[in-house]
Amino acid sequence: MGEHIRFAIRGIWSHKLRSFLTMLGVIIGIASIIAIVSAIKGTNDQIMKNLIGAGSNAVTVSLRQGSDSYDMSMGTPQGVSPLSDSQKEQIRSIDGAEDASFYYTRSYLDSVRCGTQTLDMAGARGIDSHYLSASGYETYQGRPFSEKDFESARKIVLLDQTAAESLCPGESAVGKVIEVSGEPFTVVGVIRRADGFKPVINSYQDYVMYNEQDFGTICFPDSVWPVLFQFDEPENCVIRAKETKQMSRVGREAAEIMNQSVQSGDGGFTYQAEDLVEKARDQQNLSKSTNNLLIWIASIALLVGGIGVMNIMLVSVTERTSEIGLKKALGAKKKTILLQFLTESAMLTSIGGVIGVISGLILAKVISAMSGTPTAVSVPAIIVSFAFSMLIGILFGLLPSVKAANLNPIDALRRE
C-alpha cells in the first residue's frame, strides 16, 4: 500500500494543474459544507447561551393561569396556598439541584423615584437569602441583604444595573433613598449577572426574546414585601441545576412539588417550569430545514467533483495504457492494477478534502467577520467531510480502475 501511495502522489505531482482543477469540485463542496455547518453550530450555540446564559443553569418555576403567566397585581389567586417550609426543603433536596430560591414578583411598579429621577415600569422582586446565588447574580456595589435585614424587615433595596443607572445617572446609587409607591427605601447594593454574560442581539426577534429585563429590577427583602403589596401571596421559584442537561428534569420536579399547593378548580392555575433547554432546541429547529437544504446544495459540488475525478482517471488510464500492459506482461495481477488506480483516485480527492476543510474554516471566519454571524468548529463535520471526500474518490475511481485492471496486456502493448 505504501508503494501505491508513493506512485499516486508522484502521478498527482507530475500533473499539478490538472490535478488541482480535478480537485476543485471536491474543494468547493467540502469548503461549503464546513462553512455552513460551522455557521449552524455557532448559531445554535449562541441561541443556547442566550436563553440559558453562560452556565447559570437557572430554571424559573412560575404560577400560570392556563398558558399565560399570572400577574399578582390582579389579586391573590383563589385555590393557591403559600408554599410550606416542607415543600421548600423538598425542592432544595431535589437530585441535581445546587440551590433554590423562592420570591415574590411584580412585572411592573407604577412609580419609583430618586430625587428628580423617575423609573417607570420597573420590575419588583421580594427575595430570600438564596435568590442571588440561585439566579446567578452578584453584588458589585455595596452589599447584599443580611440575615438581620430579613429578620428586622428593614426597608432597603437592591437595584440591578439598569435601575441604578436610570435612577442615579453618573453616580453611585448605594446609600441613596428611593421612593416606591410613596414608601422610602435605602439602596444598599447594586447587582449584576455573576458571569457577566449578555445575550447577543442580532435582530428585532432576538431583542424581543432576550431583552426582557430592559426596564430594570428592584429587589426587596421578602419580609418587607407586605408593606407594599399583599400578605400570603404565592411565590415563584428559581432553582439552579448543577448541570445544563439536568435543568429540564429539575424544573419539572420542582413544579410538581409546588403544585401540591394548588387546589384543582375552575381557575386553571398551575406552577410550570420554563424549559429553556427545550425552548433553545425549538429555536434551533426553526432553521433546520433551510440549513439541510444548503448542505444538500453544497453536496452537489461534491458530486460534480466526483464526476470530474472519474473523467480524469479515465483519461489517465488511456494515457497509461502501455504502462499497464507492461506491468501485466511482467506479472502484475489485476488486484495490483486496481489498487494502484483506486489509491490514486482516493489520494486525489483526499488532498482535495484537506484543502477543502482548511478553506471551509477560513471561509467560516470570513463570513463571521463580515456578517456578524457566530461560527464554531465542528470536529465531527471535519472528520465526516474528509472521510466522504475519500469515499468519493473510491466510488468514482472504481470504474476507471476496473477498466485498467481488465486491459489485455497484448492489446495494451500493441497500442503503443
C-alpha positions as CSV (number, residue, x, y, z in Angstrom):
1,M,0.0,0.0,0.0
2,G,2.9,2.4,0.7
3,E,4.2,1.9,-2.8
4,H,0.8,2.6,-4.2
5,I,0.5,5.8,-2.2
6,R,4.0,6.9,-3.4
7,F,3.1,6.3,-7.0
8,A,-0.2,8.1,-6.6
9,I,1.5,11.2,-5.1
10,R,4.1,11.1,-7.9
11,G,1.4,10.9,-10.5
12,I,-0.6,13.8,-9.0
13,W,2.5,16.0,-8.6
14,S,3.6,15.4,-12.2
15,H,0.3,16.9,-13.4
16,K,-0.1,19.6,-10.8
17,L,-2.5,22.0,-12.7
18,R,-4.7,19.2,-14.0
19,S,-4.8,17.6,-10.6
20,F,-5.8,20.9,-8.9
21,L,-8.6,21.5,-11.4
22,T,-9.8,18.0,-10.8
23,M,-9.8,18.6,-7.1
24,L,-11.7,21.9,-7.4
25,G,-15.2,20.5,-7.3
26,V,-14.3,18.5,-4.1
27,I,-12.6,21.5,-2.6
28,I,-15.6,23.8,-3.2
29,G,-18.1,21.2,-1.9
30,I,-16.2,20.4,1.3
31,A,-15.4,24.1,1.9
32,S,-19.1,25.0,1.5
33,I,-20.3,22.2,3.8
34,I,-17.7,23.0,6.5
35,A,-18.6,26.7,6.4
36,I,-22.4,26.0,6.6
37,V,-22.0,23.5,9.4
38,S,-19.7,25.9,11.3
39,A,-22.3,28.7,10.9
40,I,-25.1,26.4,12.1
41,K,-23.2,25.2,15.1
42,G,-22.2,28.7,16.0
43,T,-25.7,30.0,15.7
44,N,-27.1,27.0,17.8
45,D,-24.5,27.6,20.5
46,Q,-25.4,31.3,20.6
47,I,-29.1,30.5,20.9
48,M,-28.4,28.1,23.8
49,K,-26.2,30.6,25.6
50,N,-28.7,33.5,25.0
51,L,-31.5,31.6,26.6
52,I,-29.7,29.7,29.3
53,G,-26.8,32.1,29.9
54,A,-23.2,31.3,30.3
55,G,-23.6,28.3,32.7
56,S,-26.1,29.8,35.1
57,N,-28.4,26.8,34.7
58,A,-31.2,28.6,36.5
59,V,-34.8,27.4,35.9
60,T,-37.7,29.6,36.8
61,V,-40.9,28.0,38.0
62,S,-43.8,30.4,38.0
63,L,-47.6,30.4,38.5
64,R,-49.6,30.3,35.4
65,Q,-53.2,30.5,34.5
66,G,-53.6,28.3,31.5
67,S,-50.7,29.1,29.3
68,D,-50.2,32.7,30.5
69,S,-48.2,34.0,33.4
70,Y,-50.4,35.1,36.2
71,D,-49.9,38.8,37.3
72,M,-50.3,39.1,41.1
73,S,-51.4,42.7,40.6
74,M,-54.8,41.1,39.7
75,G,-55.1,39.8,43.3
76,T,-54.2,36.7,45.2
77,P,-55.4,33.7,43.1
78,Q,-58.1,31.5,44.5
79,G,-57.2,28.0,45.4
80,V,-53.4,28.6,45.6
81,S,-51.9,28.3,49.0
82,P,-48.5,29.7,50.1
83,L,-45.6,27.2,49.9
84,S,-44.8,25.4,53.1
85,D,-41.3,25.1,54.6
86,S,-41.5,21.4,54.0
87,Q,-42.1,21.9,50.3
88,K,-39.2,24.4,50.0
89,E,-36.9,21.9,51.7
90,Q,-38.1,19.1,49.3
91,I,-37.2,21.4,46.3
92,R,-33.8,22.2,47.7
93,S,-33.2,18.5,48.1
94,I,-34.0,17.5,44.5
95,D,-31.3,15.4,43.0
96,G,-29.2,17.6,40.7
97,A,-30.3,20.9,42.3
98,E,-27.5,23.2,43.5
99,D,-29.6,25.9,45.1
100,A,-33.2,27.2,45.1
101,S,-34.8,30.5,46.0
102,F,-38.5,31.5,46.5
103,Y,-39.5,35.0,45.7
104,Y,-42.5,37.3,45.1
105,T,-42.8,39.2,41.9
106,R,-44.5,42.1,40.1
107,S,-44.0,42.7,36.4
108,Y,-44.1,46.5,36.8
109,L,-44.0,49.1,39.6
110,D,-46.1,52.1,38.9
111,S,-43.8,54.8,40.3
112,V,-40.2,54.7,41.5
113,R,-38.4,58.0,42.3
114,C,-34.9,59.1,43.4
115,G,-34.8,62.8,43.8
116,T,-35.9,64.2,40.4
117,Q,-35.3,61.0,38.6
118,T,-38.1,58.6,38.0
119,L,-38.2,55.0,36.8
120,D,-41.5,53.8,35.3
121,M,-42.4,50.1,34.7
122,A,-39.6,48.6,36.8
123,G,-39.9,45.0,37.8
124,A,-40.0,44.1,41.5
125,R,-38.8,41.0,43.4
126,G,-39.3,40.1,47.0
127,I,-36.4,37.8,47.5
128,D,-34.9,35.5,50.2
129,S,-31.3,35.0,51.1
130,H,-30.8,32.4,48.3
131,Y,-32.0,34.5,45.4
132,L,-28.7,36.0,44.2
133,S,-26.8,32.7,44.2
134,A,-29.6,30.7,42.7
135,S,-30.3,33.2,39.9
136,G,-26.6,33.7,39.1
137,Y,-26.3,37.3,40.4
138,E,-23.6,39.1,42.4
139,T,-23.4,42.4,44.3
140,Y,-20.7,44.5,42.7
141,Q,-21.5,47.7,44.5
142,G,-22.5,48.0,48.2
143,R,-23.6,44.8,50.0
144,P,-26.3,42.1,49.7
145,F,-29.1,41.6,52.2
146,S,-28.0,40.1,55.5
147,E,-30.0,37.8,57.8
148,K,-30.6,40.7,60.1
149,D,-32.2,42.7,57.3
150,F,-34.7,39.9,56.8
151,E,-35.4,39.4,60.4
152,S,-35.8,43.1,61.1
153,A,-37.8,43.7,57.9
154,R,-35.6,46.7,57.0
155,K,-36.8,48.9,54.3
156,I,-33.9,48.5,52.0
157,V,-33.5,47.5,48.3
158,L,-31.0,46.1,45.8
159,L,-31.1,47.6,42.3
160,D,-29.9,46.0,39.1
161,Q,-27.6,47.9,36.7
162,T,-30.4,49.2,34.6
163,A,-32.4,50.5,37.5
164,A,-29.3,52.0,39.2
165,E,-28.2,53.9,36.0
166,S,-31.7,55.2,35.4
167,L,-32.3,56.5,38.9
168,C,-28.8,57.7,39.7
169,P,-27.1,58.6,36.3
170,G,-23.4,59.3,36.6
171,E,-23.2,58.5,40.3
172,S,-23.3,55.6,42.7
173,A,-26.8,54.5,43.8
174,V,-25.6,53.0,47.1
175,G,-26.8,54.9,50.1
176,K,-29.5,56.8,48.1
177,V,-33.1,56.8,49.3
178,I,-35.7,56.0,46.7
179,E,-39.5,56.2,46.9
180,V,-41.6,53.2,45.8
181,S,-45.3,53.9,45.9
182,G,-44.6,56.7,48.4
183,E,-42.6,54.5,50.8
184,P,-38.9,55.3,51.4
185,F,-36.3,52.6,50.8
186,T,-32.5,52.8,51.1
187,V,-30.3,51.4,48.4
188,V,-27.7,49.1,49.9
189,G,-26.3,47.5,46.8
190,V,-26.3,47.1,43.0
191,I,-26.4,43.6,41.4
192,R,-25.4,42.2,38.1
193,R,-25.1,38.8,36.4
194,A,-22.2,37.0,38.1
195,D,-20.9,35.6,34.8
196,G,-21.0,38.9,33.1
197,F,-23.0,37.3,30.2
198,K,-25.1,39.4,27.9
199,P,-27.2,37.9,25.1
200,V,-26.1,38.7,21.5
201,I,-28.8,40.7,19.8
202,N,-28.7,40.4,16.0
203,S,-32.3,41.1,15.2
204,Y,-35.6,42.5,16.5
205,Q,-36.7,38.9,17.2
206,D,-33.6,38.5,19.4
207,Y,-34.4,41.8,21.2
208,V,-38.0,40.7,22.0
209,M,-36.8,37.2,23.1
210,Y,-33.8,38.0,25.2
211,N,-34.1,41.6,26.4
212,E,-36.9,41.1,28.9
213,Q,-35.2,43.0,31.7
214,D,-34.8,46.2,29.8
215,F,-36.8,48.2,32.4
216,G,-34.7,47.3,35.4
217,T,-35.4,45.3,38.5
218,I,-35.7,46.3,42.2
219,C,-35.2,43.6,44.8
220,F,-36.8,43.9,48.3
221,P,-36.3,41.6,51.3
222,D,-39.3,39.2,51.2
223,S,-40.1,40.1,54.8
224,V,-40.8,43.7,53.6
225,W,-43.0,42.7,50.7
226,P,-46.3,43.1,52.6
227,V,-45.5,46.8,53.2
228,L,-46.1,47.4,49.5
229,F,-48.3,44.5,48.4
230,Q,-50.4,41.7,49.8
231,F,-49.9,39.1,52.6
232,D,-49.7,35.4,51.8
233,E,-49.1,35.8,48.0
234,P,-48.0,32.6,46.1
235,E,-44.2,32.6,45.5
236,N,-42.3,31.8,42.4
237,C,-39.2,29.6,42.4
238,V,-35.8,29.8,40.7
239,I,-33.8,26.6,41.0
240,R,-30.2,26.2,39.9
241,A,-29.2,22.9,38.4
242,K,-25.7,21.5,38.8
243,E,-25.5,20.8,35.0
244,T,-27.3,22.2,32.0
245,K,-28.6,18.7,31.0
246,Q,-30.4,18.4,34.3
247,M,-32.3,21.7,34.0
248,S,-35.5,20.3,32.4
249,R,-35.8,17.5,35.0
250,V,-35.0,19.6,38.0
251,G,-37.5,22.2,36.8
252,R,-40.3,19.7,36.3
253,E,-39.8,18.1,39.7
254,A,-39.8,21.5,41.4
255,A,-43.1,22.3,39.6
256,E,-44.7,19.0,40.8
257,I,-43.8,19.8,44.4
258,M,-45.1,23.3,44.2
259,N,-48.4,22.2,42.5
260,Q,-49.2,20.4,45.8
261,S,-50.3,23.9,47.0
262,V,-52.8,24.3,44.1
263,Q,-56.3,23.1,44.5
264,S,-58.0,21.8,41.3
265,G,-60.7,24.1,40.3
266,D,-62.0,26.4,37.6
267,G,-59.1,28.8,37.9
268,G,-56.8,26.7,35.8
269,F,-53.7,27.6,38.0
270,T,-50.6,25.5,37.8
271,Y,-46.9,26.0,38.5
272,Q,-44.9,25.5,35.4
273,A,-41.2,25.4,34.8
274,E,-39.7,27.4,32.0
275,D,-37.9,24.8,30.0
276,L,-35.1,26.9,28.4
277,V,-33.3,23.9,27.1
278,E,-36.4,22.8,25.1
279,K,-37.0,26.4,24.1
280,A,-33.5,26.7,22.7
281,R,-33.9,23.4,20.8
282,D,-37.2,24.8,19.3
283,Q,-35.3,27.9,18.1
284,Q,-32.5,25.8,16.7
285,N,-35.0,23.6,14.8
286,L,-36.7,26.6,13.1
287,S,-33.8,26.9,10.6
288,K,-33.1,23.2,10.4
289,S,-34.8,22.6,7.1
290,T,-33.1,25.6,5.4
291,N,-29.7,24.5,6.7
292,N,-30.2,21.0,5.5
293,L,-31.2,22.4,2.1
294,L,-28.0,24.4,1.9
295,I,-26.0,21.3,2.8
296,W,-27.6,19.3,0.0
297,I,-26.9,22.1,-2.5
298,A,-23.3,22.2,-1.4
299,S,-23.2,18.4,-1.8
300,I,-23.9,18.8,-5.5
301,A,-20.5,20.3,-5.9
302,L,-19.1,17.1,-4.4
303,L,-21.0,15.1,-6.9
304,V,-19.6,17.3,-9.7
305,G,-16.2,16.9,-8.3
306,G,-16.6,13.1,-8.2
307,I,-17.6,13.1,-11.9
308,G,-14.5,15.2,-12.7
309,V,-12.3,12.7,-10.8
310,M,-13.8,9.8,-12.8
311,N,-13.3,11.6,-16.1
312,I,-9.7,12.5,-15.4
313,M,-8.9,8.9,-14.2
314,L,-10.4,7.5,-17.4
315,V,-8.1,9.9,-19.3
316,S,-5.2,8.7,-17.2
317,V,-6.0,5.1,-17.9
318,T,-5.9,5.9,-21.7
319,E,-2.7,7.8,-21.4
320,R,-1.0,5.0,-19.4
321,T,-2.3,2.0,-21.4
322,S,1.3,0.9,-22.4
323,E,2.4,1.2,-18.8
324,I,-0.5,-1.0,-17.7
325,G,0.3,-3.5,-20.4
326,L,4.0,-3.7,-19.5
327,K,3.1,-4.2,-15.8
328,K,0.7,-7.0,-16.7
329,A,3.3,-8.6,-19.1
330,L,5.8,-8.6,-16.2
331,G,3.2,-10.5,-14.0
332,A,1.2,-7.7,-12.2
333,K,-2.1,-9.0,-11.1
334,K,-5.5,-7.4,-11.7
335,K,-5.7,-6.6,-8.0
336,T,-2.5,-4.7,-8.1
337,I,-3.5,-2.5,-11.0
338,L,-7.0,-2.0,-9.4
339,L,-5.5,-0.8,-6.1
340,Q,-3.0,1.4,-7.9
341,F,-5.6,3.4,-9.7
342,L,-8.1,3.4,-6.7
343,T,-5.3,4.7,-4.5
344,E,-4.5,7.5,-6.9
345,S,-8.2,8.4,-7.2
346,A,-8.7,8.3,-3.4
347,M,-5.5,10.4,-2.8
348,L,-6.7,12.9,-5.3
349,T,-10.0,13.5,-3.5
350,S,-8.4,13.2,0.0
351,I,-5.9,16.0,-0.8
352,G,-8.9,18.0,-2.1
353,G,-10.8,17.2,1.1
354,V,-7.9,18.5,3.3
355,I,-7.7,21.7,1.2
356,G,-11.5,22.0,1.3
357,V,-11.6,21.7,5.1
358,I,-8.9,24.4,5.6
359,S,-10.7,26.6,3.0
360,G,-14.1,26.0,4.8
361,L,-12.7,27.0,8.2
362,I,-11.2,30.2,6.7
363,L,-14.5,30.9,4.8
364,A,-16.4,30.5,8.1
365,K,-14.2,33.0,9.8
366,V,-14.6,35.5,6.9
367,I,-18.4,35.1,6.9
368,S,-18.5,35.6,10.7
369,A,-16.3,38.8,10.4
370,M,-18.4,40.2,7.6
371,S,-21.9,39.4,8.7
372,G,-21.5,39.1,12.5
373,T,-22.9,35.5,12.3
374,P,-21.3,33.4,15.1
375,T,-19.4,30.3,13.9
376,A,-18.0,27.3,15.8
377,V,-15.7,24.5,14.6
378,S,-17.5,21.1,14.3
379,V,-14.9,18.3,14.7
380,P,-17.3,15.6,13.6
381,A,-18.2,17.6,10.5
382,I,-14.5,17.8,9.6
383,I,-13.9,14.1,10.1
384,V,-17.1,13.1,8.1
385,S,-16.2,15.6,5.3
386,F,-12.7,14.2,5.0
387,A,-13.9,10.6,5.0
388,F,-16.6,11.5,2.5
389,S,-14.1,13.0,0.2
390,M,-12.0,9.8,0.3
391,L,-15.2,7.8,-0.4
392,I,-16.0,9.9,-3.4
393,G,-12.6,9.1,-4.8
394,I,-13.1,5.4,-4.3
395,L,-16.6,5.3,-5.7
396,F,-15.9,7.5,-8.8
397,G,-12.4,5.9,-9.3
398,L,-13.8,2.4,-9.3
399,L,-14.9,2.4,-13.0
400,P,-11.5,3.7,-14.3
401,S,-9.7,1.3,-12.0
402,V,-11.7,-1.7,-13.2
403,K,-11.2,-0.7,-16.8
404,A,-7.4,-0.5,-16.2
405,A,-7.3,-3.8,-14.4
406,N,-9.2,-5.6,-17.2
407,L,-7.0,-4.4,-20.0
408,N,-5.5,-7.2,-22.1
409,P,-1.7,-6.9,-21.8
410,I,-1.1,-7.8,-25.5
411,D,-3.7,-5.2,-26.7
412,A,-2.3,-2.7,-24.3
413,L,1.3,-3.1,-25.6
414,R,0.1,-3.2,-29.2
415,R,-1.4,0.4,-28.8
416,E,2.0,1.8,-28.3
